[in-house]
Each structure stands twice: as structure tokens, then as C-alpha cells.
Amino acid sequence: MIQDIRLHGRINDRIEYYATVAGPDVVNRYFHETGETKDGTFIRFFYSGNEFSISPKGISYHTCGGSFCEYMFGIDLPIKDIIKRDVLNRLVMYGAVYSPEGRIAFTDMNYGEESFDRVFMGGNAIANYYFFVQSDKKTSPRYRQEEILRKVGKYIKHTSRVGEGDDAALVRELFLELNEEKSIIFLIRLVHLYHQDFQRLFQELYQKNRAIDEEAAAKLAGMASLCELDRYQQERIRIDSMYKHPENKRIVDEYKAVLISCAHKSEIDATDMAKLARLRTLSLRNRIPPNLFDTLDELLLKGKKIAEVNEPEYMRECRAIFEGLFLKGHACKVVYSEDLVKLLRAKRQAISNRDNSFEELLLETCRLADERSVGSDDMCLLENFGRVVTYFDRYDTTYAMISKISFMEDTRVTEENIRSLMGNKKAFDEVKEGFFQELFFEDIQNNRYLTAYGRKKANALYLGLVSIEKGDLSVRDVVEELNLIIAEEKSYTAIHLFMKDKIKNFYSDLSDKNSQDQFISEVWKEMLDAKIITPDADEKIFRDAVINIRKEAFYLHNLLPVIIAGSNGRLRTDFLENSGLDRFYVEDLEREYFEKNRLSRTLMERIRA
């Protein structure tokens, strides 16, 4: 008969442990001891040659077993795991090494020790599991470890129990997978309490609006300071929490699925690049950190080429400019405005195409210019190159700030932001008249995933900068106008969401003005009572939300079935261009419709093509 014993305690104010032991007659076969050292309390679990100890400094072990945890940002992801969509957890077996052929091999070195810093930095920032198996089998550690991996490895890597923290269910299922009636499994979960508290606070603050405002950021900063949380660990926890939000997870998983399909090809075609660019744009709106996507790109696109018959024209122009300015001879040459215009346009094009070859060319040119400057004792080459790089840095800063204001909800604009943009506008317009508008606002205005409010913010921002330059408006005027639009956008989002939920449960018809007026009146009162809106909320926002909800319903129930039946992409495009609905939101409606009706994803991509 399987029994289990559970033990729970703290080693110090930061680290908590949960120990669960399962097996037949475990009450009479389970051993542990606690004691004191100069550093504090320790606890040791042991049985017949197996030993696992937890002390105030960390852990030590001499066992047949290993460790596992739920994957999160910052944990090394083997390619074999990342290309399997259902792998959830990392598993490390003691004594396991990679052979020269890339296969797992085992040694008899099933012992070691780790500090808590290493445990929670190399593994999951919140919780990590350790386990060992006691049995009567007489075999060397290497063979026993290989046998344990074969029996329980697949289960550990795929089970959702690890993320749920359900130790009792986890140890029982492990025991069943092991299928050894006389063996005992020791399972120890270590939890970092400070990290866990920070995670819970972040999730609580983030969950409602998928954003962290200034007040929430101050609360998080206060907790991080109080708990002395490392900046990197804070970032890991933030990214992991944002990823686990259902809407964000869908975007990241879809991005990952496209990358996995690319991983099996020798090169990436234009269709895949368009899908990735679309998801990157959606991620910007959802505030998903770009380094999460960068990490996936680095793992899965390493060595992949973008399908092109020839090198793009903008890359050939860059190569020629760099060659002429920095790599031919040693005379000091002036970087003319015409060259800067071409280089900055090329950078913009490379970002749009997600073409890493531009940055590679830049780094290679920097290296060669540095070598030639040192060799010829002519620093003028590097000074000229530095001028070009300064403009590239200005471009990156400006692009990031304008994108943040245009695409993100609830991003508060400050006077410092506007002054910085004014300085950069002046610098780019000195290179070429009107160059600032060309570099940053043409692409944004043409972006299909820019929302109606995003377009309003982008227009207000550009016209505001021009008005400041002319002396018609002050910096404060522009900041106030932008923040009013941002506040209105936030109100619209909250009202639209509230209305959708209410319609789902109570309303089915808003076809006439009377029913709309009654509906708006009810929503207004309920939102006011819940303190979601203030008494001065603009009635126009409510009316706009009702109109858009009716358009969405028409598209879902009347138009989309016709589009699908005839694979009519033109009809869909006509609706998107004339309805005034945000494209990203329409695509969400389509995704939900296809999932609900179990329709082919290929069909969805065909009508979107």
C-alpha cells in the first residue's frame, strides 16, 4: 500500500521547504533529522546511502535522482525542448553529461552542492524541486540514473503538476511512472518566499489592465527594495508573469510555433517573416518584453537565411558607403548628409524587414575601421564612424519612444519625453528637411495594426512637435493633449470590455436607440458604482463602444461565415478598411471563432493572406 508523509518548514526568512515522501510502509522506512550549525538550522533526509541536506547556505546531495522546475525566462532552453510545444519543465539528472555526439551519458558522480543563489538563478526564480529514489537494487549510480530517467523523465518534462505546486499528486504520479513497488520517492520543493511575494504582487497589479502604471510601479519598487531583490530576478519574474497571462501567452506561443516551422527549413520565406512581424507588433501593444522574442529568435533562427535572390538594394548601398568612408585608404573623409540619409533609411528598412545583416555589417565595419585607425594612427576614421553611430543611437531611442506612445495603452507621456523628441527632431531635420517625419511617422501611420487611438496619439504627437517648433504650443500643452487621449483610450478599453461581458450574460439586441440608451444607462451606473469610471466620463465613449460592438457582432454572425465559405479575402479586406475597427481586435474575434468552431488554421491564414 502506498503511503505518503509530508513535512513543511523554513530554513530562514527567505527559503521555505516542502518535503513529501511516498512508498510502501513509508512510515517505518523514512528518516530525517534536524540540527543546528554555526550558520543556523539544517535538515537532512537520508535512507540507505541516499542523502539530501538543506542548510541556511544551500543544499548538498549524494543520491540517485535529480532536480526539475517549470521553465521560465532566464533558464537555458535546449533546442530539443523548445521545438516540442508540450515540454513544460526542465529536468537535470545528477551525473548526466553530454557526450561528444550530443547524447546524454551518465557518470557515477551523483553528488554535489549548490548555494541558494545558484538554485534560484539557474533554475526557476520561485520554486525548484529535488527528488531521489531509494531502492534495494544493487547497481552502479550511472546505470540506476539512466533507468530512473527512462521511467520518469518524459512524465516530469510534460506534467503541469510542477507549475501547480501540487506535491501530493506529483509524488504519487511519479511513483506510478517509476513502477517499482518496493522503492521510495523523496520529493523536496524549495520556495523563495521573497520572490514569491514579488510575483504575487506583480500578478495582482498586472492582471486587471495588462499594464503597470506609476502607482503600481512604485509599489513593486518598494517591495523589491525591502526584499533586496536582484534586478535580473525582478525582470525574470515580470516576464514570466506577463507571459502566463492568457492573451500574452497566445501571442508568444503563436510566435514560437512560426519559429518552430522555420527551424525545419534552410531559409525563412517572406510569408513567415510577415507572420513574425505581425506578432511582434501585437506584442508591443500588449507590453510583452521584446527580449523574450529575441531569445526565441536566437535559439531557433541561428544560421537561418532570409529567402532572397539577391542582397537588398539598401544593403548594397550601405556596403558601398561604408567602404568609401571608412575602409578605403586612411584619409579623413567627411560624412555627407546624403550618406547619412541613405544609411538611416537602410536602418529603418532593416528594422522593418527584421534583417540582422545590417547590424552585422555595422559591427564588421566598426572592427575594420578600428584596426585601420590603430594601424595608421589616424583617429579621424573612428571619429567619423562615431558620428554615424550617434545618429543610429538617436534613431533607436526615438523609434522606441514613438512606438511606445503610439502602440501601448496607458503610457504616460512626460515633458522630458517631448523635449528629448524635440532634440532628436532637430538633429534629423538638419540632415534633411522633413527627415524626422519620413523616418518615424510614415511607417507608423501605414502600420495596419495601429489602433484608432494609436493613430490619434501619433498624429497629436507629430503635430504637437511641429507646433512647439513654430512657437504655437508649449511642451506642457502637448503633454496634456497626449495624456488626455491616453486617458480616453483607457476609458474606452474598460467600457468596451465591461459592455462585452454584460452583453454576453444579459443582452442580445441593441438594434434600436431606446435599447442602446437603456443599456448605456445601466452600464454607466454599474461602472460608476464599481469606481471603474468617474462621474465626468464622456458619453461619446459609451456610444462609440456600442457602435463598435454592433459592428463586431455583424462581422462574426453575418460576414465572417460568408468570407470563410468562399475564402473571400477581398470581402474581409473591404470590411477592415471601412468598418473603423482595429485590425488586431478583428483578428482576435476570428481566432476565437475558428477555435470555437474547430476550423482549420490554414483556412484562417488563407483568408488573411
Secondary structure, DSSP 4 states (H G I P E B T S, - for coil): -EEEEEEEEESSSSEEEEEEEEEETGGGT-EEEEEEETTEEEEEEEETTEEEEE-SSEEEEESSEEEEEE--TTS---HHHHTSTT--EEEEETTEEE-TTS-EEE-S--EEEEEHHHHHHHS-SSEEEEEEEE------HHHHHHHHHHHHHHHHHH-THHHHT-HHHHHHHHHHHHT-TT-EEEEEEEEEHHHHHHHHHHHHHHHTTSS--HHHHHHHHHHHHHHT--HHHHHHHHHHHHHHSHHHHHHHHHHHHHHHHHHTSSEE-HHHHHHHHHHHHHHHHTT--HHHHHHHHHHHSTT-EE--SS--HHHHHHHHHHIIIIISSSS-----HHHHHHHHHHHHHHHHHT-THHHHHHHHHHHHHHHHHHHHT-THHHHHHHHHHHHHHHHHHHHHHHHHHHH-TT----HHHHHHHHHHHHHHHHHSTTHHHHHHHHHHHH-TT--HHHHHHHHHHHHHHHHHHHTSS-HHHHHHHHHHHHHHHHHHHHHHHHHHHHHHHT-----SHHHHHHHHHHHHHHHHHTTSS-TT--HHHHHHHHHHHHHHHHIIIIIHHHHHHHT-HHHHHHHHHHH---HHHHHHHHHHHHHHTT--HHHHHHHH-
